Amino acid sequence: MLQVPRLNDKCREDWNMKKLAITYNHKRGYCFTLPVEHAEALPLCAVQAVKKRSKIEFTTEELQQLNNRIREGVDTILHLSLIHI
């Protein structure tokens, strides 16, 4: 899980976006958020960009892969816990 904040810090620096943040949504998993006024600065690697109120939410392939790994880990833990009940 420490990889998520590290990725945010890395991307914030690489893309020079001080307002970049990561939020969690139970449907999408982790995604980047950026104020709408900075939408023109979206990186080329941004996918699935969606406007929500005053923010733009988007993800990247790297963040999608991280979300998949987290989901697989949680699924494994739940599966193992059910076996031992």
C-alpha positions in Angstrom: 0.0 0.0 0.0 2.9 2.3 0.5 3.4 2.2 -3.3 0.3 4.4 -3.8 1.6 7.5 -2.0 5.0 7.0 -3.6 3.4 6.9 -7.0 1.5 10.1 -6.2 4.7 11.8 -5.1 6.6 10.6 -8.2 3.9 11.7 -10.6 3.4 15.0 -8.9 7.1 15.7 -9.4 7.4 14.2 -12.9 4.4 16.1 -14.2 5.1 19.3 -12.1 1.5 19.2 -10.6 1.5 20.4 -7.0 -2.3 20.0 -6.8 -2.2 16.3 -7.9 -3.7 13.9 -5.3 -4.8 10.3 -5.1 -8.3 9.4 -3.8 -10.0 6.0 -3.3 -13.3 5.1 -4.7 -14.7 1.6 -4.0 -15.7 1.1 -7.7 -12.6 2.5 -9.4 -10.0 1.9 -6.7 -7.3 4.5 -6.4 -7.3 7.3 -8.9 -5.6 10.7 -9.4 -7.5 13.9 -8.8 -6.8 17.3 -10.1 -8.7 20.6 -9.8 -10.8 21.3 -12.9 -8.8 24.5 -13.5 -5.7 22.4 -14.2 -7.5 20.0 -16.6 -5.5 21.3 -19.6 -2.4 20.0 -18.0 -3.5 16.4 -17.9 -0.5 14.1 -18.7 -0.6 12.2 -22.0 -0.7 8.9 -20.0 -4.0 9.9 -18.4 -6.9 7.5 -19.1 -10.5 7.3 -18.1 -10.6 11.0 -17.2 -14.0 12.0 -15.6 -15.1 15.4 -14.3 -16.7 15.2 -10.9 -17.8 18.5 -9.4 -14.7 20.7 -9.2 -12.2 17.9 -9.8 -11.0 15.7 -12.7 -10.5 12.1 -11.8 -8.2 10.0 -14.0 -5.9 7.0 -13.8 -2.9 5.7 -15.6 -1.8 2.2 -16.7 0.6 2.1 -13.8 -2.0 3.0 -11.3 -4.5 0.5 -12.8 -1.9 -2.3 -12.4 -1.3 -1.3 -8.8 -5.1 -1.3 -8.2 -5.3 -4.8 -9.7 -2.5 -6.1 -7.5 -4.2 -4.6 -4.4 -7.5 -6.2 -5.4 -5.8 -9.6 -6.0 -4.2 -9.4 -2.5 -7.5 -8.6 -0.8 -9.2 -11.4 -2.7 -6.5 -13.8 -1.6 -6.8 -12.7 2.0 -10.6 -13.1 1.9 -10.4 -16.5 0.3 -7.8 -17.7 2.9 -9.9 -16.4 5.8 -13.0 -18.3 4.6 -11.0 -21.5 4.3 -9.9 -21.2 8.0 -13.3 -20.4 9.5 
